[in-house]
Amino acid sequence: MAVARKKKPVNKPATKKTTSRKPVAKSASAAKPAKSAAKKTSNPLGLEKKAPGQFDTLQEIALAAHHKLPAPVWDHLMGGADSEATLRRNRASLDALALRQRVLVDVRNIDLGTTLLGQKLAFPVFPAPVGGFLGKVHEEGGPAVARAAVSRGTTAFIATAAKPSLEAAQAAVKQKLIFQLYVRGDRTWIEGILDRVSAAGYGALCVTVDRNYYGRRERDIVSGLPVKEGFGDQSFQASLNWKDLVWMKARVGLPLIAKGVATAEDAELAVEHGADVVYVSNHGGRQLDHAQGSIEVLAEVVKAVAGRAEVLADGGVQRGTDVVKMLCLGARAVGVGKLLGLALSAGGEAGVARMLELMELEVRTAMGLMGVTSIKQLGPQWLRAVPILGTPSSVSAYPLLEDAVRRNTR
Ligand SMILES: Cc1cc2nc3c(=O)[nH]c(=O)nc-3n(C[C@H](O)[C@H](O)[C@H](O)COP(=O)(O)O)c2cc1C
């Protein structure tokens, strides 16, 4: 998305790079509340006194973002399309799976390492592309996310609309990142952007394929948040076909990721047309409403791909246990969208680094408690279908946040 009216982002760029994988401690002054925010009272949990690196839980990060973001921006980040059925199904389908546990296994050492297109990831979680939203809450969203991801040993997807530019995000780190493309012009426009992507040194091209129309996010329409329906001419995205992907891959000369695949049929076509990675996603419930939850379609995609490409997934992931469930069903690594937006809003670059660190801790804790020492051991045998507890939503993974949203206390 792109936001039409320019407003001061919530967070200023971090002044110091995070270069090691040590816990991050940053000044709370890096994350000032937005001026446009409604009158703020002191957060009941005193979270505004915590530096981003001192958040002890993901829940605190989400609460701090809730405290800081003006209601329309919060709704834009956390909302979905139309009735938000897809959004809720992303959580509901994760909640409908329980983890099995084995005991008395030596779990002192747990290997969370994996690879993506040959690149080592310290743990299987990465920031998904969240477009212009980064610029809305942080003056240099792209480089901040890039640095935070690399400092934690993972990779990041940098969106076409990321601010200040695709070049700035890649230049912020030595490691090759992944560029995510929305098509907003003709072949000449695409050639121009693909040439910039390869010149900037990106390691892979991700084409998002579930955005041929802009989902009707009614929270934004009703609140009047000045969100442009994307940028440029969207009809080019609407006209894309599989052969265009073949051409783009050849033109850019990089591995190709097709993001937004949700059926076995399209997974097959993606592989046939040269996708090196099939990325299962429904855009966090922001596009087609009344679709299946992401994890519901993961197994059929993995089966159709049959080892011919790598499989990534996202959708509703807000806990380490969510990541483990996705891995059990065949995802190689898992993206976070809303959680990335929350972390950047709560604490800028340091907030994102801390979010990734806490995610890693949660994945490690879950695997240890399951009696698993390597992600290679995960598979469907660790899952059982269970009745859902409560009402799944984009805040239901964080009970304290759910309370704050229900009481409308910020
Ligand atoms: C604020 C926001 C902006 C997004 N912008 C993009 C984008 O520019 N390109 C894209 O491919 N996906 C975009 N997405 C979708 C995410 O990449 C990802 O698929 C989704 O957020 C995952 O679901 P989750 O939010 O439940 O983690 C966006 C998501 C959000 C929340």
Ligand as a Chemical Component Dictionary entry (heavy atoms), coordinates in Angstrom:
data_LIG
# 
_chem_comp.id                   LIG 
_chem_comp.type                 NON-POLYMER 
_chem_comp.pdbx_formal_charge   0 
_chem_comp.three_letter_code    LIG 
# 
loop_
_chem_comp_atom.comp_id 
_chem_comp_atom.atom_id 
_chem_comp_atom.alt_atom_id 
_chem_comp_atom.type_symbol 
_chem_comp_atom.charge 
_chem_comp_atom.model_Cartn_x 
_chem_comp_atom.model_Cartn_y 
_chem_comp_atom.model_Cartn_z 
_chem_comp_atom.pdbx_ordinal 
LIG C1  C1  C 0 0.526  -3.231  6.374  1  
LIG C2  C2  C 0 0.784  -4.335  5.409  2  
LIG C3  C3  C 0 1.340  -4.045  4.166  3  
LIG C4  C4  C 0 1.604  -5.081  3.262  4  
LIG N1  N1  N 0 2.213  -4.775  2.068  5  
LIG C5  C5  C 0 2.576  -5.788  1.243  6  
LIG C6  C6  C 0 3.336  -5.511  0.074  7  
LIG O1  O1  O 0 3.698  -4.383  -0.216 8  
LIG N2  N2  N 0 3.654  -6.558  -0.725 9  
LIG C7  C7  C 0 3.284  -7.851  -0.432 10 
LIG O2  O2  O 0 3.596  -8.773  -1.182 11 
LIG N3  N3  N 0 2.585  -8.130  0.688  12 
LIG C8  C8  C 0 2.243  -7.143  1.525  13 
LIG N4  N4  N 0 1.580  -7.442  2.687  14 
LIG C9  C9  C 0 1.290  -8.848  3.027  15 
LIG C10 C10 C 0 2.463  -9.447  3.814  16 
LIG O3  O3  O 0 3.605  -9.574  3.006  17 
LIG C11 C11 C 0 2.134  -10.845 4.338  18 
LIG O4  O4  O 0 1.758  -11.669 3.264  19 
LIG C12 C12 C 0 1.033  -10.849 5.400  20 
LIG O5  O5  O 0 1.069  -9.685  6.177  21 
LIG C13 C13 C 0 1.188  -12.082 6.290  22 
LIG O6  O6  O 0 0.143  -12.186 7.203  23 
LIG P1  P1  P 0 0.252  -11.604 8.701  24 
LIG O7  O7  O 0 0.112  -10.129 8.593  25 
LIG O8  O8  O 0 -0.897 -12.232 9.388  26 
LIG O9  O9  O 0 1.584  -12.009 9.253  27 
LIG C14 C14 C 0 1.297  -6.425  3.597  28 
LIG C15 C15 C 0 0.759  -6.710  4.860  29 
LIG C16 C16 C 0 0.516  -5.684  5.753  30 
LIG C17 C17 C 0 -0.021 -6.038  7.127  31 
# 
loop_
_chem_comp_bond.comp_id 
_chem_comp_bond.atom_id_1 
_chem_comp_bond.atom_id_2 
_chem_comp_bond.value_order 
_chem_comp_bond.pdbx_ordinal 
LIG C1  C2  SING 1  
LIG C2  C3  SING 2  
LIG C2  C16 DOUB 3  
LIG C3  C4  DOUB 4  
LIG C4  N1  SING 5  
LIG C4  C14 SING 6  
LIG N1  C5  DOUB 7  
LIG C5  C6  SING 8  
LIG C5  C8  SING 9  
LIG C6  O1  DOUB 10 
LIG C6  N2  SING 11 
LIG N2  C7  SING 12 
LIG C7  O2  DOUB 13 
LIG C7  N3  SING 14 
LIG N3  C8  DOUB 15 
LIG C8  N4  SING 16 
LIG N4  C9  SING 17 
LIG N4  C14 SING 18 
LIG C9  C10 SING 19 
LIG C10 O3  SING 20 
LIG C10 C11 SING 21 
LIG C11 O4  SING 22 
LIG C11 C12 SING 23 
LIG C12 O5  SING 24 
LIG C12 C13 SING 25 
LIG C13 O6  SING 26 
LIG O6  P1  SING 27 
LIG P1  O7  DOUB 28 
LIG P1  O8  SING 29 
LIG P1  O9  SING 30 
LIG C14 C15 DOUB 31 
LIG C15 C16 SING 32 
LIG C16 C17 SING 33 
# 
